[in-house]
Amino acid sequence: MKECKKDNLYKKKISKSHKFTFDNKVADVFEDMVNRSVPGYDFLVDNIGVLSKNFYQPNTNIYDLGSSLCSCSLSVLEKIDNFSGKVFAVDSSKAMIDICKNNINKEEIKFINQDICEVDVKNTSIIILNLTLQFVDLKKRTNLLEKLFSQLNKNGVIIITEKITLDKESDDIFFKKFHDFYKENNGYTKEEIDRKKIALEKTMLIESEKSHERRFLNIGCENFYKWFQCYNFASWILIK
Ligand SMILES: C[S@@+](CC[C@H](N)C(=O)[O-])C[C@H]1O[C@@H](n2cnc3c(N)ncnc32)[C@H](O)[C@@H]1O
């Protein structure tokens, strides 16, 4: 696991009104948080780069939507030879964008502090939403994906990773327990895990694999593949 500032945000009790947001405190420890909380995170980021290398069309742009600290933006730039466009890293969290602006010096990446629902993508063959859609208002998700898919270049792809619920109750219970165990194994206490779950309840709304796949069909995408699943986290590639 990488050396970075340790996430101790939920070591202490939280107030009843506390809600998880991507503020300065979260941005400051995000690297440690995401690595200790998302099973397969490094694999995901690395392979989003590999998939992008395969589908990238020369002289087009890449959009990393909900880019946080730009792990995916950096991964695609590392993997694609002769990259000839811009990577637009978009995030509504000013704290995340500020950290990136201070730490990343790559002229190919343009940092944009904006709501992804307001973004019009231009000349793009790759759009990435790695663990982002789950934080977008449920009512806006279909419109957002429909717009992105319609603006995507032909033969381009959207890569979407989400935490999911499992349709069969026993499967869902099994994976939720295993995910808790994964976090405990990475040094979080049961209390920290429970506090963060409560904090996330109103911010991160999880959908089932079927709901996602129904939405892909509804926006007119029939050519999609689930290329990753680790416990209750899945990633799809949608091809136009
Ligand atoms: C779990 S993080 C994504 C992780 C990141 N993609 C990665 O691979 O490391 C979710 C990010 O999406 C951003 N976000 C959530 N809703 C958003 C929205 N409507 N518009 C822009 N960014 C959003 C958050 O600020 C946060 O940085």
The ligand as an SDF file (V2000), in Angstrom:
LIG
                    3D

 27 29  0  0  0  0  0  0  0  0999 V2000
  -14.9830    8.2510   -5.1330 C   0  0  0  0  0  0  0  0  0  0  0  0
  -14.4150    9.6900   -5.8520 S   0  0  0  0  0  0  0  0  0  0  0  0
  -13.8680    9.1850   -7.4890 C   0  0  0  0  0  0  0  0  0  0  0  0
  -12.5260    8.5580   -7.5040 C   0  0  0  0  0  0  0  0  0  0  0  0
  -11.6890    8.8430   -8.7300 C   0  0  0  0  0  0  0  0  0  0  0  0
  -12.4430    8.7730   -9.9560 N   0  0  0  0  0  0  0  0  0  0  0  0
  -10.5220    7.8690   -8.7750 C   0  0  0  0  0  0  0  0  0  0  0  0
  -10.4500    7.0540   -9.6860 O   0  0  0  0  0  0  0  0  0  0  0  0
   -9.6850    7.9500   -7.8550 O   0  0  0  0  0  0  0  0  0  0  0  0
  -15.8390   10.5900   -6.3640 C   0  0  0  0  0  0  0  0  0  0  0  0
  -15.4520   11.9640   -6.8970 C   0  0  0  0  0  0  0  0  0  0  0  0
  -16.5360   12.4550   -7.6810 O   0  0  0  0  0  0  0  0  0  0  0  0
  -16.7150   13.8180   -7.3830 C   0  0  0  0  0  0  0  0  0  0  0  0
  -18.1120   14.1410   -7.6890 N   0  0  0  0  0  0  0  0  0  0  0  0
  -19.2260   13.6430   -7.1130 C   0  0  0  0  0  0  0  0  0  0  0  0
  -20.3290   14.1440   -7.7010 N   0  0  0  0  0  0  0  0  0  0  0  0
  -19.8840   14.9730   -8.6740 C   0  0  0  0  0  0  0  0  0  0  0  0
  -20.5390   15.8040   -9.6260 C   0  0  0  0  0  0  0  0  0  0  0  0
  -21.8760   15.8640   -9.7060 N   0  0  0  0  0  0  0  0  0  0  0  0
  -19.7850   16.5360  -10.4760 N   0  0  0  0  0  0  0  0  0  0  0  0
  -18.4280   16.4910  -10.3900 C   0  0  0  0  0  0  0  0  0  0  0  0
  -17.7550   15.7180   -9.5220 N   0  0  0  0  0  0  0  0  0  0  0  0
  -18.4790   14.9780   -8.6660 C   0  0  0  0  0  0  0  0  0  0  0  0
  -16.3370   13.9710   -5.9330 C   0  0  0  0  0  0  0  0  0  0  0  0
  -15.9900   15.2990   -5.5970 O   0  0  0  0  0  0  0  0  0  0  0  0
  -15.1740   12.9870   -5.8130 C   0  0  0  0  0  0  0  0  0  0  0  0
  -13.9380   13.6100   -6.0080 O   0  0  0  0  0  0  0  0  0  0  0  0
  1  2  1  0
  2  3  1  0
  2 10  1  0
  3  4  1  0
  4  5  1  0
  5  6  1  0
  5  7  1  0
  7  8  2  0
  7  9  1  0
 10 11  1  0
 11 12  1  0
 11 26  1  0
 12 13  1  0
 13 14  1  0
 13 24  1  0
 14 15  1  0
 14 23  1  0
 15 16  2  0
 16 17  1  0
 17 18  1  0
 17 23  2  0
 18 19  1  0
 18 20  2  0
 20 21  1  0
 21 22  2  0
 22 23  1  0
 24 25  1  0
 24 26  1  0
 26 27  1  0
M  CHG  2   2   1   9  -1
M  END
$$$$
